[in-house]
Amino acid sequence: MEAKKKPAAEKKAKPEKKELGVITYNVPTPSGDKKDVISPLPDSYSPQYVEAAWYQWWEKQGFFKPEYGSISDQNPRGIFMMCIPPPNVTGSLHLGHALTNAIQDSLTRWHRMRGETTLWNPGCDHAGIATQVVVEKKLMRERGMSRHDLGRENFIEEVWKWKNEKGDRIYHQLKKLGSSLDWDRACFTMDPKLSYAVQEAFIRMHDEGVIYRSKRLVNWSCSLNSAISDIEVDKKELTGRTLLPVPGYKEKVEFGVLVSFAYKVDGSDEEVVVATTRIETMLGDTAVAVHPADSRYQHLKGKMVLHPFCDRKMPIVFDDFVDMSFGTGAVKITPAHDHNDYEVGERHNLAFINILDENGLLINGMKRFEARKAVLQALKDRGQFKEIKDNPMVVPVCSRSKDIVEPLLKPQWYVNCTDMGKQAADAVREGQLKIIPDHHLKTWFNWMDNIRDWCISRQLWWGHRIPAYFVTVNDSSDMDGHYWVCGRTEEEAREKAAKRFNVSADKITLRQDEDVLDTWFSSGIFPFSIFGWPNETQDLNVFYPGTLLETGHDILFFWVARMVMMGLKLTGKLPFKEVYLHAVVRDAHGRKMSKSLGNVIDPLDVITGISLEGLHAQLTDSNLDPLEVEKAKQGQKSDYPSGIPECGTDALRFALCAYTSQGRDINLDVNRILGYRHFCNKLWNAVKFAMKTLGDNFVPSEKAKSVSDRWILSRLSAAVGLCDAAFKAYDFPAITTAIYNFWLYELCDVYLESVKPVFSKAEEDSTSQRQALVCRQTLYTCLEVGLRLLSPIMPFVTEELYQRLPRRRPQTDPPSISVSCSCTYSDCKMTHNKLNIKGIIDVEKEVAKLMTKKGDLEKQMEKLTEKMSKSDYKEKVPVKVQEQDAEKVGT
């Protein structure tokens, strides 16, 4: 139908060009109102124009809510529910988060278009230790104050300010990425609803005896004064002697050396030589161990060795853990400061001597690494030092504070994971829970079958305070000195204690534990706490268990395993039916993303573009140390000498999905993303051509009257089939390849070229008119189905173009492509795969042309590849030329 012309004063404003390649949408559109789709499309694709206004309209229309369908009536097509891995409120999202959201949103949109009741639940994680460290650094940098200067309550207020600021920023980023989340259900792990669930989970598990308190070795950060989880310990590999910076020390500390020294055997002239990489810990030695089969030490059974610095006599014990072939075959044993030695100490009932306090100081106040030098010198003075040599080793480093992690003996709260681990392993073995890709199964079983108890207490201020109280009974000696009770309130805890000791409640004094829970504890109940557990809510009944858990493989144990275990323990159900694990994003050189390398990129900078100066400014405003800032700037200058060009959300999402090959890490090159922006431009031009060809009066029919265009319809049918199967298999490269090939190589390069002569002769006679009409119907079908096929991955450009197409059923067709019907293979089944080009194309001539063109292209590609591989390419070649080169390589 022909649109009515508007008076001059009411004419829509033309798109405004700001600069070359950037076109903005400047039609006044109140937030949430539908974008103008009557004005003509701009001449070329521009992300800023395309992405304007659509998200606010989608959200206001309620397309992202499961209630857009119905949650009260059972949907015969089923329910798809997935919760977001809640990002930490430590700062902004990076490209790793963008990958997660590109995959999850594509899946969510695909399921929504299949007519399923669909919920993707958003949220943020309080990230106890990580957030506390960031805020502490900020306070010290801006005010010169520590958290202790502020006090606990005032410091917590500062963290909440940070959370509100960063949480809003994260949600803004997610919306810019096109994430179709139900924002009315957004939650935070320290919201009252979720905090109540955390408290309830702890109390129930404690009352059952699953949570208990014990004094054991933990990973201790002296800088943070807290135990930390294994995931917060970085393993720094050294090949030999290395000097490393340590917080609190002016000079770097030596690591990667093995020190040998001798212990004298009591009552003889013999000595036993041992070696260690941590010579200061010999102050806590309580034994020397040798292998039971080692003939060199059989005569020393029952003997003792003497500690050189005190009157301590230490037994020589025989234990299978000793490697006879390493060094002298004798090992010093420090049960209170080494995990292996701890187990030896338990087996042989050795003394546990703690030589360090929480700050890493010895009893006399000496720092641990100053003690290292002092002990070495004292051994030399006594003639018991033997040698020092290079030694490859792994140094445990706190990922948050960069401190060297110490194994320290501390009383902590633990979860007994034995039974829960067996249940989680059995769920996978019995097929109740599916893990994809399946090469992660070996790791899953290895961890679950050898699971250790989980330390859940942290010596922090930010987090869920442990609802446990230390009990003192006034005027009573009938106590064990270690008695704790749990309670939802102090009154409940007091009643439990009074009952335990058979006294009146007024004789009970309680002191709540100062510690907070490990962040992974609250994350472990996230899939059901977000729906109101332990209360029986409608959302809990409808959406729990969920359908899928999609996340990076690097947190398989730390998050996925704990959700499975705690879901089974507290609800009796698996929290989801499938787990899909994607790869980890690295930079173009294969390096891990690190702020100090300058390769951590905000996805918004890829979407909108940013100059090199802008990237540098972000580093200057960060919490990085000045030396790290300079190092990171050099990294940015090397990788992005001209900054990052504007790529747009759709191109970023498509690139991330295209890279997601199961089982491999992703080396992401911004030039590849830019290539997919050019792909968007191809779509744009194809639809512009089609709209011009269809004309204002075109009315699509229910079905094409003829099948003379079977070839392109068969290619469309094949693409639909491939995408449908690949979505079900989580094979995102197969999806993007099928869509890319159809649009670029089959529709644009072949079909559109083949029908141009048909359209140019459309008015010559009735036969030509009929042929042109059939081609128009076929072209419309290709565009309409092709856009729906692409919509889950590229939601913005497909919505913009879909809204311009004529409707088959204007009164009943869906208002948005995001809630239109998905394409299924059965809907588009067409097997004829030959294109009738007789009389339209001179085949022999075209083949000759193509062969000539192929040869020319191969020469061009050879020169282009040689040019782009030069080391100074990014520095010397203007960014516009780089973009053009990337487009050539991409197409």
SVG drawing of the C-alpha trace seen along z (x, -y; Angstrom):
<svg xmlns="http://www.w3.org/2000/svg" viewBox="-6 -23 86 74">
<polyline fill="none" stroke="black" stroke-width="0.4" points="0.0,0.0 1.1,-3.5 1.8,-5.7 0.0,-9.0 2.3,-12.0 2.6,-14.2 2.5,-18.0 5.9,-19.7 5.9,-20.7 5.2,-17.1 7.7,-15.4 10.1,-13.1 13.6,-14.4 16.3,-12.9 19.0,-10.8 21.8,-13.0 25.4,-12.2 27.9,-13.1 31.0,-11.8 32.0,-9.3 30.3,-6.0 28.4,-7.2 24.7,-8.0 22.5,-8.8 18.8,-8.4 17.5,-11.9 13.7,-11.4 12.2,-12.5 11.1,-9.2 10.1,-9.1 11.7,-6.3 9.7,-3.1 7.8,-4.3 8.2,-2.5 10.9,-3.8 10.0,-5.5 10.1,-3.0 8.4,-5.2 11.3,-7.4 13.6,-5.9 16.5,-3.8 19.9,-5.6 22.2,-4.9 24.4,-2.6 24.4,-0.6 25.3,-2.5 25.1,-0.8 24.2,-4.1 21.2,-4.5 20.1,-0.9 20.4,-0.3 18.6,-3.5 15.3,-3.1 14.6,0.6 15.6,1.9 13.5,-0.5 10.5,0.4 11.1,4.2 11.3,3.7 8.2,1.5 6.2,4.0 7.0,6.8 8.5,9.0 11.2,10.2 8.8,11.4 7.5,14.9 4.1,13.3 4.1,12.1 2.8,15.6 1.4,17.1 2.8,18.7 -0.5,19.6 -1.6,21.8 0.5,24.7 2.2,24.0 2.2,27.1 5.4,25.9 7.2,26.0 9.2,23.6 12.7,22.4 14.3,20.9 17.9,19.9 19.5,17.6 22.4,15.4 25.8,16.1 25.6,13.0 28.5,10.7 30.5,9.4 29.9,5.7 33.6,5.1 33.5,3.0 32.4,3.1 31.8,6.1 34.5,7.3 34.5,9.3 34.3,12.6 30.9,11.4 29.9,10.3 30.5,13.8 28.4,15.3 25.6,12.9 25.8,13.3 25.4,17.1 22.7,16.9 20.6,14.2 20.8,16.0 19.5,19.1 16.8,17.2 15.6,15.4 15.5,18.7 13.4,20.4 11.1,17.4 10.5,17.5 9.7,21.2 6.7,20.1 8.0,21.4 7.3,19.6 10.7,18.0 12.6,16.5 16.2,15.3 16.7,14.0 19.2,11.2 21.2,10.5 24.5,9.3 26.9,11.0 28.2,9.1 31.6,10.8 32.8,10.5 36.5,10.5 36.9,9.0 34.6,6.0 36.1,5.4 39.6,5.2 38.5,2.8 36.7,0.5 39.7,0.6 42.0,-0.4 39.7,-3.2 39.5,-4.5 43.3,-4.5 43.8,-6.2 41.2,-8.9 41.3,-9.5 44.4,-7.8 42.2,-5.7 41.9,-2.0 38.6,-0.1 39.8,0.0 40.0,-3.8 36.3,-3.9 35.0,-1.1 32.9,1.8 29.5,0.0 30.9,-3.0 33.0,-0.8 29.9,1.3 28.1,-2.0 30.9,-2.8 30.7,0.6 26.9,0.2 27.6,-3.1 30.0,-1.3 27.6,1.5 24.8,-0.9 27.1,-2.7 28.6,0.4 25.4,2.4 23.7,-0.3 26.7,-0.3 26.6,3.4 22.9,3.4 23.4,0.6 26.1,2.7 23.8,5.7 21.0,3.7 23.4,2.3 24.4,5.9 20.7,6.5 20.2,9.0 16.5,9.9 16.4,10.3 13.3,9.8 14.4,6.8 11.5,6.9 13.0,10.0 16.6,8.6 18.2,9.5 21.4,9.0 22.9,11.7 22.6,9.5 19.0,8.4 16.8,9.2 15.1,12.1 18.4,13.8 20.0,13.0 17.2,14.7 17.7,17.8 21.4,17.8 20.8,17.7 18.2,20.4 20.5,22.7 23.4,22.3 21.1,23.0 19.5,26.1 22.8,27.5 24.4,26.7 21.5,28.3 21.9,31.5 25.7,31.5 26.6,30.9 28.2,27.6 30.7,27.8 33.6,25.9 37.2,27.2 40.8,26.1 42.6,26.9 45.0,25.5 43.6,22.8 44.8,20.6 45.7,17.4 46.3,14.0 48.3,12.0 47.6,8.8 43.8,9.4 43.9,11.1 41.5,13.7 41.2,17.2 40.6,17.3 39.2,20.0 41.2,22.0 39.8,20.0 41.4,16.8 44.8,18.4 46.9,17.8 49.6,20.4 52.7,18.5 55.2,20.9 58.9,20.2 61.7,21.9 64.4,20.9 65.6,18.1 63.2,15.2 62.6,11.9 59.0,11.1 57.3,8.1 55.3,8.8 52.9,6.3 54.5,4.8 58.1,5.3 60.2,2.5 62.6,5.0 61.6,7.9 61.7,11.4 63.6,14.4 61.7,17.5 62.5,20.5 65.5,21.7 65.9,24.9 67.9,24.6 69.5,27.7 70.5,28.0 71.2,30.7 69.5,31.9 71.8,33.6 70.7,37.0 70.2,37.1 72.9,39.2 75.2,39.6 77.5,37.8 75.2,38.5 73.1,35.9 70.1,36.0 70.1,33.5 66.7,32.0 65.8,29.4 63.0,26.7 61.9,23.8 60.5,22.1 63.5,22.1 61.7,19.9 59.1,22.7 61.8,24.9 61.1,23.0 57.8,25.0 59.3,28.4 58.3,31.2 59.6,34.3 61.7,35.6 60.1,38.1 61.6,40.8 60.1,43.6 59.6,47.0 61.5,48.8 64.5,46.5 67.4,48.6 69.6,45.5 67.5,44.7 66.4,48.1 69.0,47.8 67.4,44.6 64.0,46.1 63.0,44.8 65.7,42.0 65.2,38.3 66.8,35.3 67.6,32.0 66.2,28.6 69.2,26.2 67.4,23.2 65.6,24.8 65.6,27.9 63.0,29.6 63.6,33.2 61.8,34.4 61.1,38.0 62.2,39.6 58.9,41.0 58.5,43.4 55.7,42.5 54.8,43.6 54.3,40.0 58.1,39.4 59.7,39.6 63.0,41.5 64.4,40.2 64.1,36.5 67.1,35.0 68.4,37.0 65.0,38.8 64.5,37.1 61.8,34.4 61.3,31.9 57.8,31.9 55.9,28.7 52.4,29.8 51.1,26.3 52.3,24.7 52.1,27.2 49.1,29.2 51.0,32.5 52.9,32.1 49.5,31.6 48.4,35.0 51.7,36.6 51.3,34.9 47.8,36.3 48.9,39.8 51.8,39.8 50.3,37.7 52.9,35.0 52.9,31.6 51.4,28.7 53.5,25.6 52.2,22.3 55.0,19.9 53.1,17.1 50.3,14.8 47.5,13.4 49.7,10.6 52.6,12.9 54.7,12.1 56.7,14.4 56.2,14.4 59.1,11.9 57.4,9.5 59.8,10.3 58.2,10.4 58.1,13.9 60.4,13.1 62.9,11.2 62.9,14.3 63.8,16.3 67.1,14.4 67.7,14.6 67.2,18.4 69.5,18.9 72.2,16.9 71.8,18.6 72.2,22.0 75.3,20.9 76.7,19.6 76.0,23.1 77.6,24.9 74.4,26.7 73.7,25.0 74.6,27.2 73.7,25.5 71.2,23.3 70.3,24.0 67.7,23.0 64.5,24.9 61.4,24.8 58.4,24.3 54.8,22.9 54.2,20.0 50.7,19.4 49.7,15.8 46.5,14.2 44.6,13.0 43.2,10.0 46.0,8.7 49.0,10.2 50.3,11.4 52.1,14.8 49.5,17.2 50.5,19.0 49.0,22.3 47.9,21.3 46.2,23.4 42.9,21.6 39.5,22.5 37.0,22.2 33.5,23.3 33.3,26.2 30.7,28.0 31.0,31.8 30.8,32.5 31.2,36.3 27.5,37.3 26.6,34.2 29.6,34.9 28.5,38.5 25.0,37.4 26.3,34.8 28.5,37.4 25.7,40.0 23.3,37.4 25.7,37.2 26.5,40.9 22.8,41.7 21.9,39.2 19.8,36.9 22.3,34.1 24.0,33.6 27.3,31.7 28.2,30.3 30.9,30.6 31.4,34.1 35.1,33.9 34.5,32.0 33.0,35.2 36.4,36.7 37.2,33.5 33.8,33.5 34.1,37.1 37.7,36.7 36.7,33.8 33.4,35.2 34.9,38.6 37.8,37.1 36.0,34.1 37.2,32.4 35.2,30.5 34.6,26.9 35.9,24.0 33.1,21.4 34.2,18.8 36.0,15.6 37.6,13.0 36.0,10.1 33.4,7.3 31.5,7.3 29.3,10.4 26.7,12.5 27.6,12.5 27.6,16.1 24.5,16.6 26.5,18.5 27.0,17.4 29.7,18.3 28.2,19.3 29.3,18.4 27.2,19.5 27.6,17.1 29.0,18.7 29.3,22.1 32.2,24.5 30.0,27.0 31.3,26.0 33.5,27.4 35.0,24.0 34.2,24.4 30.4,24.4 28.5,22.5 24.8,22.3 23.1,21.0 19.9,18.9 17.8,16.8 17.8,14.2 19.9,13.8 16.8,14.8 16.5,18.1 20.2,18.8 19.9,17.9 17.0,20.4 19.0,23.1 22.0,22.4 19.8,22.4 18.3,25.7 21.8,27.2 23.2,26.2 19.9,26.6 20.0,23.0 17.7,20.0 18.2,17.8 19.4,14.8 22.5,16.8 23.5,17.0 26.0,14.6 26.3,14.7 28.9,13.3 28.1,13.5 30.9,14.7 32.6,11.7 33.3,13.8 31.2,13.8 30.4,16.6 32.3,17.5 30.7,15.8 30.2,19.2 27.9,20.2 25.3,17.7 26.0,18.2 25.4,22.0 21.8,21.4 21.2,18.7 19.0,20.8 16.3,21.2 16.9,18.3 16.0,15.9 12.5,17.4 11.9,17.0 13.1,20.3 12.6,21.5 9.0,20.1 6.8,21.9 6.2,19.1 4.6,19.3 7.9,18.6 9.6,21.4 6.9,23.9 6.9,22.8 10.6,22.0 12.6,24.3 14.3,26.5 15.6,24.4 16.3,25.7 19.9,24.8 23.0,23.5 25.3,21.8 28.7,20.5 32.5,20.6 34.3,23.9 36.7,22.1 34.0,22.1 32.8,25.7 33.8,26.5 33.5,23.2 30.0,22.5 28.4,25.2 29.3,28.0 28.2,26.1 24.8,25.3 24.3,28.9 25.3,30.1 23.3,27.5 20.3,27.8 20.1,31.5 20.7,31.0 18.2,28.2 15.5,28.8 15.9,32.4 16.1,31.4 18.8,30.7 18.8,26.9 18.9,27.5 18.8,30.3 21.8,29.4 25.1,27.5 26.7,26.0 30.3,24.8 31.8,22.3 35.5,21.4 37.5,18.6 38.1,15.4 41.7,14.5 43.2,11.6 44.3,11.9 47.7,13.2 46.2,16.0 47.0,14.2 44.6,14.3 42.7,11.1 44.5,9.0 44.1,5.4 47.9,5.1 48.4,6.2 45.9,3.6 43.9,6.2 40.7,6.2 38.2,4.5 34.8,3.1 32.3,4.4 30.8,0.9 34.2,-0.3 33.9,2.3 30.2,1.4 30.7,-2.4 34.4,-2.7 37.1,-4.4 40.4,-6.2 43.7,-5.1 43.6,-8.1 40.3,-7.0 41.6,-3.6 44.6,-5.2 42.2,-7.4 40.3,-4.3 43.6,-2.9 44.5,-6.2 41.1,-6.2 41.4,-2.5 42.8,-1.0 46.0,0.2 49.3,-0.7 51.2,-3.4 53.8,-0.9 51.0,1.5 49.2,-1.5 52.3,-2.2 52.7,1.4 49.1,1.7 49.3,-1.5 52.1,0.0 50.0,3.1 47.1,1.0 49.4,-1.0 50.7,2.2 47.2,3.8 45.1,0.7 47.5,-2.0 44.5,-3.8 42.0,-2.8 39.1,-0.5 36.7,-1.3 32.9,-1.3 31.7,2.2 28.1,2.2 26.4,4.7 25.2,7.1 28.6,7.5 30.1,8.1 27.5,10.7 27.9,12.5 31.7,12.6 31.5,14.0 29.1,16.7 31.1,17.5 34.3,17.9 32.6,20.3 34.0,23.6 33.4,26.2 36.5,27.1 38.8,24.3 39.7,21.0 38.8,17.9 41.5,15.6 39.4,12.6 40.7,10.2 38.8,6.9 39.4,6.9 37.2,10.0 34.4,8.1 34.8,5.3 34.4,7.7 31.0,8.7 30.0,5.1 30.6,5.1 28.4,8.2 25.6,6.1 26.1,3.6 25.6,6.4 22.2,7.2 21.3,3.6 22.0,3.2 20.2,6.4 17.0,5.3 17.3,1.8 17.5,3.3 14.7,5.6 12.4,2.9 13.0,0.9 12.3,3.9 9.1,4.9 7.7,1.5 5.1,-0.4 2.1,1.7 3.7,5.2 1.5,7.5 3.1,10.8 1.0,13.9 0.6,16.8 2.6,19.0 4.4,18.3 2.3,19.3 5.2,20.9 8.3,22.9 10.5,21.7 12.9,20.3 13.4,23.6 17.1,23.2 17.3,20.3 14.3,21.7 16.2,25.0 19.2,23.1 17.0,21.2 15.5,24.5 19.0,26.0 20.0,22.9 16.9,23.3 17.6,27.0 21.2,26.4 20.4,23.6 17.6,25.5 19.8,28.5 22.8,26.4 20.8,24.4 19.7,27.7 23.3,28.9 24.7,25.5 26.9,25.4 27.1,21.7 29.8,21.6 27.5,23.9 24.7,21.4 26.7,18.4 28.3,20.2 24.9,21.3 23.4,17.8 26.5,16.1 26.7,18.4 23.0,18.1 22.9,14.3 26.3,13.5 27.1,16.2 23.7,17.6 21.2,14.8 23.4,11.7 26.1,13.1 24.0,15.5 20.2,15.1 20.0,11.3 22.4,11.1 20.4,13.7 17.1,11.9 18.3,8.4 17.7,9.1 14.2,10.4 13.3,7.2 14.8,5.0 12.5,6.7 9.4,6.8 7.3,4.5 8.1,5.9 5.2,8.4 2.8,10.4 5.1,13.4 7.9,11.1 5.5,9.6 4.5,13.0 8.1,14.1 9.0,10.9 6.0,11.4 7.2,14.9 10.7,13.6 9.3,10.8 7.4,13.4 10.5,15.6 12.7,12.7 10.3,11.6 10.2,15.1 14.0,15.2 14.3,11.8 11.5,12.5 12.7,16.0 16.4,15.0 15.9,12.1 14.0,14.4 16.8,16.9 19.4,14.3 17.3,12.4 18.5,14.4 22.1,13.4 21.7,10.0 18.5,8.6 18.9,4.9 19.6,4.9 17.0,7.7 14.3,5.7 15.1,2.5 14.8,4.3 11.9,6.6 9.8,3.6 10.3,2.2 9.0,5.3 5.3,5.6 3.3,8.0 1.5,11.1 -1.2,10.7 -0.9,7.1 -3.7,7.5 -2.3,10.7 1.4,10.8 3.6,10.4 4.5,6.8 8.2,7.6 10.6,10.0 11.7,10.9 8.3,12.5 7.7,13.8 7.7,17.6 11.1,19.2 11.9,21.0 11.8,24.8 13.0,27.1 9.5,28.7 8.1,25.2 10.6,24.5 11.3,28.0 12.4,27.7 14.9,30.2 15.3,29.0 18.8,27.6 19.4,26.4 19.1,22.9 17.4,22.5 19.7,20.0 19.1,20.9 18.6,17.9 19.7,15.6 23.4,16.3 26.0,17.4 27.5,20.2 30.8,20.7 31.5,16.9 30.6,16.6 32.9,19.5 35.8,17.9 35.2,14.6 35.1,16.3 38.4,18.2 40.1,14.9 38.6,13.2 39.7,16.1 43.3,15.7 43.3,12.0 41.8,12.4 44.4,15.0 47.1,12.6 45.4,9.8 45.0,12.0 48.6,13.0 49.7,9.4 47.2,8.4 48.2,11.2 51.8,10.3 51.0,6.7 48.9,7.4 51.4,9.8 54.1,7.2 55.0,6.3 54.5,2.5 51.2,2.9 49.0,1.6 51.2,-1.3 51.8,-2.6 48.6,-1.8 45.7,-4.3 42.7,-2.8 40.4,-3.4 42.7,-1.4 42.9,1.4 39.1,1.5 39.0,1.8 41.6,4.6 39.6,6.4 36.5,6.1 38.4,7.6 39.6,10.5 36.2,11.0 34.3,11.2"/>
</svg>
